[in-house]
Amino acid sequence: MVLATEMTKHFEHLNRFVSVISQPPVDENKDSSSSQRILFHEATAKKLSSAENRTLIRRMLIKCADVSNPARPLPLCIEWATRIADEYCQQTDDERPKDFRL
């Protein structure tokens, strides 16, 4: 799930998400009666609740949280940028003695 933040996969995740979300589960050009709209919403909920699509939605939520930091007030942005940089450096320090590829 953490790999959802990997920017080399950004467009792969985004295109997949857009593809899944934009596919209508039923023909939207049909009668837009109340019962048709209910069927549309039920079909949409069913489609999005599949295990694969729930994982995709989680990845997109993580991605949104990851890239939203610059939109925060500057003191919070700086605080969280510092925290993530410290965490990255600590992880690198922890992996170096284990001969992980850095």
Long-range contacts (C-beta under 8 A, 24 or more apart in sequence): 1-55, 1-58, 1-59, 1-62, 2-62, 4-58, 4-59, 4-60, 4-62, 4-63, 4-66, 5-62, 5-63, 5-66, 10-63, 13-56, 13-59, 13-60, 13-63, 14-60, 14-63, 16-56, 17-56, 17-57, 17-59, 17-60, 20-47, 20-48, 20-53, 20-56, 23-47
